[in-house]
């Protein structure tokens, strides 16, 4: 019985029961390669013509027919089988003619590329199920099928592209095999093999990381660091890039351990020494390099960089909010690297302008970056930005795709197409996404990932901007202690203490004490982070002022409006941006409530103030609550925060006649 084998993982070969079949002529070899690319499917005659000729001649179809005839004859008549009887395989059963083209008719295992793919798939299944030893054996068997470059010697663009894809699969399998062998405790015995692989493929971070880890575990920290430096220089010179996050983290861990080793020398170890005796990076670094490598589905190099803005060096407070965010995130990440990935998680931080939403989101994102190594992205959606419209979803997706390394050719036109491309890039990744300053849910929903373990943080002034399925955290004013701490950090500790023997405060001579008016100052700032920063900056920049001086100046609406600003920013313009998103009726209502001397208000009181019917009043109050311009201290009661009252008093008076009269009456009462 004949057993035909087709070997493409190296120079193209055909064997009949182990005996090579000689295929002469490049066109015949190209034709067989093209049939093997589509195996076990048929290849249309037109596809063969297009692949074999850049400019097909008039006789192209006839030449393909003749080449198929010759190939069929070569696969049928061999020295081992020529003249054999009924037991021989006929040519028509090996190379079949279909209605539209031709198909190789042999078992799948007759092609070595199929056996390699199935072997690698079985190895990954064994690894997922915890059978690491079997996974190593299966990977080795699959990789042993390779004899050199796939389809070596076949000059054809379609074949060359397919060969590159097979080479990528081979390197991925090698990287996974090395991960398993490192996890099993091998190190010194891998150095030579990994050195050769890294030299042949110097831009692959995973191989370089495995070599660094093997050298480090063998007691060769200096060599491991040299391997990193070599790769860093190569990436910078050839691509203008830095090494990936995993490689940088491993470098830091090895550098730290090397410094410790110089302080406490330890003899180099080999694989015969128990694994616990070898110097090993921290558990986090080891896990990172034993995690399955995610490769781009699009054939491009993914730029998993950190695009987060800087964290505030004097970030203060929000202890309870950070604890809640950590709890929510930890509860979501309940999987391990070898289990199915969790669904994407979305958390929305809403609150009034300047309340610290962005600062908290960025601070938290930096803290959770190690848990999301596959890229950290940030975008300002300009939902509330002076003198510009919010970004459209299509514009935002273009920015995000570019930040993830997509070339202009890879960015499609149209929001639906860009959304699909963005979701495809994030699928299977553990990334972190900050969507800052969102206008509404319609703006952010198209930007959310569809799969993978990505954490998305959204900041917005509107409660209703939270997309379906998102968890929401409303950010309020700072607690008293947190507000005072922030004020001291910005103004300087020395500026917030009363000098000994201060005649103004009758402070006794001796040790300075905290300014008694500091509590009053932060209260007049509404415990509002931006207001506190602006007020503290004023005090810091006015050496002759004291905390009581500042408190006196902040005690009136006019004083707060004048003082809570610097040369480049002011609190009132920040708060007033919310007005641009309010319907006119809600603007007039906020203006009237700000002029009224009492607070809070129930529905009946607001009806009396405005002369509007209760259903409309309730709807307008809901609008103010949605935009975080009002608080609800009790059911069916609303109150405008102090700073919102200051801002709303300056808004243009209502134009509707009934409300104009009401406004005048309220001004007299106030």
N, C-alpha and C positions, 0 to 999 in steps of 0.2 A: 504493500500500500504506500503510495507516494505521500510525503508530508512536506508541502511547500512552506517555507518560512521567508518572511520579508523583513529585512533589518534596515532601519533608517536611522538608528541612533549611532551614527558614524557614517562612513561611506556606504552608499546604497548597495545592498547585496540581496540576492535571492538564492536560497539553498533548497535543494531537493533531497530530502532525507539526509541532510548534512553535507551534501555535495554542492559546491557553488555552481550556479548557472551563469555562464558568461553572456553579458548583455553588451553588444557593441553599438556604437553610435550614440551621440549625446541626445538626439531627439527622442530616441527610444527610451533612454534613461529618464529624461524629463517627463515623458508621457507617463511612465510608471510612477514617478514621484508624485505627479499631479493626481493620479488615481488613488495613491496611498493617502494623500492629504484628505480626501473626501471619504475614505473608507470608514464604514461599510456602505456608504451611499453612492449612487450613480453620479457621474459627472457629465454634464451636457456637452455636446459637440462644440457649441458656440463658446463655452467656457474654456475648453481645451485650445481652440483656435486663438482666443484672446490671450491666453497665457503663454502660448508657444511663439507668437509673433507680435512684435510691436506694431507692424503694419502688415496685416495678413495678405498674402497673394491671392489671386483669383482661385488658385488650385488648393487653397488651404484645407478645405473639407476633405478633398480626395487624398491629400498627403496624410491627414490624421487617420483616415480609413486605412491607408496602406501601412502606416506605422502600427496601428492596432493589430493588423493582420500579422505583421512581423513579430510583434511582441507576443501575440497569442501562440505563434509557432515556437518562439523561444521558450515559452513557459510550458509547452507541451512536449517538445522533442528534446530530451536530454540524454547523455551517455548512459545513464542508469536505466532509462525507461524506453529508449528508442526500440521499436519493434516488439515491445512487451504486449502481452495479451489483454484479456478482458479486465484484468485487475488494474490497468493503468488509468490515469485520470485524463480525460479529454480536455483539449484546449478550451472548448466552449464552457466547461464547468468551472474553469479558473478565471476567465475573462469573459463576462457575459455582456451581450448587447441588449440594451433596453430601447424603449420607444424613442427616447430623447438623447441617449448617450451610451456610456459604458460603465461597468461596475466590476470590481474584483469580487469574485465569489469564493471566498475562503473563510475559515473560522476566524473570529476576532483575535484569538490567541496566536494566530499565525503571524501577526504583526508585532514587532518588539515594542513599538511606541504604545500600543494598547496594553501590553503586559506591564510596562513601566507605570502607566497612569493608574491601572488597577492596583498595582502593588503599593504605590504611594497612598492611594485612597484607603487601602486596608491597613496600612501602617498608622495613618491618622486616626482611623476608627479604634485601633488597639490602644493608641495613646489616650484618646478620650475616655476609654474604659479602664484606664489605669494599668494596662498590660505593657509597661515600658520596654521590658526585655524583648517581647515579641515585636513591638514596634521597631526597635533597633534592627532586628533580623529582617523584617519586611522591607525597611528602607534600604538596607544593604543589598538585598536581593534585587530590588528594583534598580538601584543605581549601578549594579554590576552589569546591567544590560548595555550600558553606554560604552562605545568603543572609540569615541572622538566626537567631533562636531556633527550634529544631526544633518543628514542629507549632504555630507561633505562632497564637494566636487560637482554638485548640480548647479549650473548657472541659469537661474530662472527667478525673477523677482518674487513671484507668489511662493515659491519653495523657500527662498531665503527668509521671507517674513515668517513662514510657519516654523522654520528652523529656530529663529530667534525666540518664538513662543515656547518651543520645547526646551530650549536652553534655560529660559527663565524658570520653567517647572523643575528642571534638574537642580538649579542653584537653590531654589526654595526647599527642595527635598534635602539637599546637603545641609542647609542651615538648620532644618528641623532635626536631622540626625545628629548634628553636632550639639544641639541643645540637649538632646536626650543623653548623649554620652557625657556631657559636662554634668548633667544632673545626676548621673550614675556614679560620679566621683572621678572620672578620668580627667587628667590635666596634662602632665608631662608628655604622655604618649600622643597627645593631640597636637602638640606645638608644631612639629615639623609639617604635618598635614595641613593645619590651618595656615601656616606661613606660606605654603605653596598656593593655597586657594586665595589668600588675601593678596598675594603678589599678582595673581592672574586676574583678580577682580577687585581692584583697589578701592572702588567707589561704593562697595556694598558694606554698609555700616554693620549689618548683623555678623558677617564673617569677621570683620575687624574687632567687634566686641567680643566674639567668642575667643579670638586669639588673645586679646588682652586678659580675659578671664582665665584662660588656660595658663598664660605666663604668670599671672599674679598668684594663682593657686600653687604654682610650682616654685614659689619663692623668688620670682624674677620680676619684682615690681618696677625696677628701672626700665627693663625691656618692655614691659607692658605700657608704661608711660611714653616710651619712645615710639611705639606702634601708634598710639593715639596722636602724637605730634605729627608723625609722618602723614597720617590720614587727614588731619586738619589742614596741613599745608597744601596737600594735593587738592582737597575740595576747594580751598580758597583760590588756588591758582587756576584750576580748570573750570570751576563753576561759579566762583564767587559766593560759596555757601559755607555755613558752619556745620560741624557734625550734628547728627540728630540728638534729640533730648536724651534718649536712652544711653547713647554713647558718652555724652557729656556727664551724665550722672554717674556712670560707671567710672569714668576718669576721676571724678571727684572722690568717689569711694576708695579707689586704689591709691590716690594721692594721700588721702587721710591715713589709710592703713600703712603706707610707706613711711610716713612721718612717725607713726607710732612704732613701726619696726625699728627705725633708727634709734629711737629712745630705748627700746627693749629688743635687742637682736634675737632672732630665732633662726635656727639652721634651716636651709632650704629643704623642702620635702619633695618626695616623689610619689608616684601612684602606689608604691608598696606601703607607704605610710598611711595610717588611718586618716580618713578625710577630715576628721575633727582637728587634726594637728596642723592642717594647712591654713595659712592666713587667707581668710575669706571675706569678701565685701559684706556689707550689711544685708539682711534678708531682703530689703526692698530692692536693692540693686540686683541681687541674684534672681529674684522673681521676675524682674523686668526682662532679664536676658533669657529666661526660660519660658517666657510667654510666647505663644505662637505669633510669628511675624505676620502683620497685615500688609498685603501688597495691593497696589492700586489696581482697580478693575479696569482702568482705562489705558494702561500701558505707560503712564507717565510717572515721573517721580513726584510724590506728594510732599509738599513743604509743610510739615507739621510744626510750625514755629509758634512762638508765644507773641501774640499781638495785643496783649493787655496793656492799658496805660499804667503808669507807675502807681504804686500804692502810696497813700499819704504817709509820710514818716511819722506824723503826729496823730494818726488815727486814734480816736478816743471813744471809749464807751461801747454801747450796743452789745453788751455782754449777753443779755437775754436773747436778743435777736440772733446773734451768732450761734448761741447754743441751739436755738430752734432750727436754724439753717443746717447746722451740723447734724442734728437729729434726723431731719427730713432726708438729707443726702445719704447718711449712713444707712437708714432704713431702706433706701432705694437700692443701694449697692449691696445686694445680698448674694451675689454670685462670685465664683472664683474664675480664674483665667481659663479653666478647662470646662466650664459649664456654659450653658447657653447664655448669651448676653442679655442683660435687662433691657427693657424698653426705655426710650428716651424719657428724661425727667425734666419738667419745666417748673420754675418757681418765679413768681411775679412779686416784685417789691414796688408798692405804690405809696404815694404820699405827696404832700404839697411841695411846691418848688423850693429848692434849697434845703430840704429836710435831711439830705445825706443819703439818698437812694443810690446814686452812682458810687459814692465813696464806699458804702457798705458792700455793694456788689463787687467792686474791684478788689477790695480788701479780702472778701471771702473767696473770690476766684483765685487770687494768688495763694491763699492758704490751701485750696483744694487742687492746685495745678498738678501735684504729684499723682493724684488719683485719676487724672485725665491726660495721659501722656500723648494722645494722638492729635494735638493741636489745641491752642487756646485762642479763640477769635473774639474780637470786639468790634462793634460798629455803633456809631451815633446815628440814630434814625431821625434826629432833628424834629421830633414831634412837637417840641416847644423850644424853638430857637428863634431869636429875633431876626427879622428881615430875610427869612427864607422859609420855603415850604417844606413839609416833611418829605423824606425820601419815599418814592414809590417802591413797592415790593420788587419790581424789576431792577431798579437802580441799586437797591440794597443787595440783591442777589448777585449782581455783577461785582460789587465791591467784595463780598464774601468769597466768591469764586476766585477772584484775583488774589486775595489774601491767602487762599489755600493752594496757590501755585498754578492755577489754570492759565493757560496761554490764551491770548485773544481768540485764536481759532477754536479753542475748546469751549468758549462761552457762547451759548446760543442766544438768539433774540427771542423776546416774548417771555412774560412772567412764568407761564406754565412750563416752558422748556427749561428755563433757568432753574426753576424750583426742582424739577426732576433731576437735573444735573447736580444740584447741591445736595439733594437727598441721597443720590447715588454715591457721592464722594464720602458722605458721613456714615453710610451703612457699614456696620461691622467695626466702627471705630469708637473709642472712648475719648471723646473730645469735650471741650468746654466752650460754651458760646454765651457771650454777653450782648444782649440787644438793649442798648441804652436809649433812654429818652423816646419811648414809643408813644405814638399818637393814639392808637386804638388797636383792637384785636385784629381788624382787617389788615393792618400793616404788618403785624408780626407772624400771623398764622402761616403764610407761605414760606417763611424763613425757617420754620421748625423742622428738625430731622424726622424722618419716618421710621428709621430703624437704628440699631446700635445703642450704645450706652452713653450717649451725649447728655450732659447737664446744660440746660439753658436757663440763664438768669435774665429776666426782663425787668427793666425799670420804667416806670410811667407815672404820670400824675393822676391817671384815671383808674378807678377800681374796675370799670367795665372793660379795660384793655386786656384783662387776663383771658387767654384763649381757653377753649374747652379742655378739661382735664388737668389744668395747671393748678398748683397750690399757690395761695396768695398770702402775703404778709404785708400789712399796712404799717408804714413807718410813722411813728408819732414823734413828739418832742423828746429831747433827752431828759433823763431823770436828773434831779437836782445835783447830786454828787457828780455825775458824768458831765453835766454842763459846767460846773465850777472847775473841774479838772481840765476840760478843753480850754476854757478861758485862760487858766494859768499857763498852760503849755504855749499858747499863742502869744500872750502878753509878756510872759516871762515871770517866773516865780517872784522875783524881787519886786515887780511892779504891783503885785496883788497883796503885799503885806504893808501894814501901816508902820511908818517909822516910829521908833521909840520917842516918846515925848511929843507926839504930834499935837500941837495946840488946837487944831481944828476938831479933833476927835477926843481930846482930853485923855489920850492914851498915856499911861504912866511911863516914865523912863525905864529903860531896861530892854528886855528881849522883844523884837518885833513880833506882832501877832497878825493873823489873817485879817484882812479888811472886813469889818463888820458889814459893809454895804455890798460885798461881793454877791451875797445871796439875792439882794434886791436887784443888782445889775443883771444877773442872768435871768431873773424873772421878767424884767422889763425887755429882755431880748427874746422872751417867749420860749426859753430853753431850745431855741432854734439854732442848729449848727452853723448855718451861714451867717445869721445875725450875730452869734457869739464870736465867730472869727473876725467879722468886720469891726465889731465893737472892741475886741481885744487888740486888733491891729491899730485902731485909733489910739488906744491907751499906750501901746508900745511906742508909737511914733510921736507922742506928745510927752516928753520927759517931765514937763511941769504939771501935768494932770495927775490926779489921784483917782482911786476907784470911786470915792464919793463924788468927785467932780463929774465923772462919766455918768454915774447913776442920775445925778441931777439933770444932766442934759438929755438923758433918755426918758425922762419922766413924762414927756408930752408927745402926742402923735407927731407934731412938727419936728421935735427934737430927734425922734427916732428916724423919721424920713430923711432928715439932713445928715445924721451921724452914721447911719448904717449903710455906708457906701465908701468906696475908695476910688482912686483915679480910674481903675479899669473895670469895676463892677459895683453894682448896688443891689440891695435886697429888694426894693420896691419894683424895679424893672423886672427882676426875676419872678416875683409873685404875679405881676401884671400880665405876664405871658399867658397865664391860665385864662385870663379874660377873653383872649382872642378865640378860644375854643368854646366859649359859652354862648348860648342863644341870647338875643337881646333881653328877653323877659328875665332870664336868670341874672344877667348883668345888673338890671335895674333893681331886682330884689336884693342882691348883695349890697348895692349902694345904699339902699334904704335901711337895711338892717345895720350896716356899719354906722349910719348916722344916729341910730336910736341909742339912748343912753343905757338901757337895761339889756341884760343877757343872762341866761339863755331865753329862747322864745319857744312857746308851744304853737301848734297849728292855729289855734284861735287867736293868739296874740299877733301872729304874722298876718292873719286875715284882717284884723283890725288895723294894723299898720299900713297895709297896702290897699285894702278895699277889694281884694281879689277873692274869688270863691275858693273854698277849702280844697277841692280836687286839684285845681291849678296850683295852689300854694304847695300842696304836698308833692306834686310833680316837680316844681321848681326847686324845692328843698332837696329832693332826691338828686337833682342835677348837681347842686352844690356839694352834696355829700360824695357823689361819684367823682367829682373833680378834686376832692380833698380840700375844699375851701370852707368847709364847715365840719364841726364835730357833732356827735349825738350823745351828750352826757347822760341822757335818760330817754326811754322810749318816747317817740313823738315830740322830742325837744331838740332844738338845734342851737348851736352857738358858733359865732365866727371867732376864730383864734385872734388874739390881740394884734398880731402883725397883719393878718388879712383885713381886719377892720381898718387899720391905718391905710392900707393900700386901697381898699374899696372906697374909702371916703373921697379919694381924689379922682375917682372915675368920673367920666362925663355924666352930668345929671340926666335922668330919664327924659325922654322926649314925649312920652304919652301924657296927654293933659291931666288925667286923673292922678297919675303918679307924680307929676310935677308939683301939684298942689300939696300932695302928701309930703313930698320931700321938703317943701318950704315949711310946713307945720312942724315937721320933726326937727328941722334945723333950729327953729325958735325954741323948742322944748329942750334940745340938747344944750 
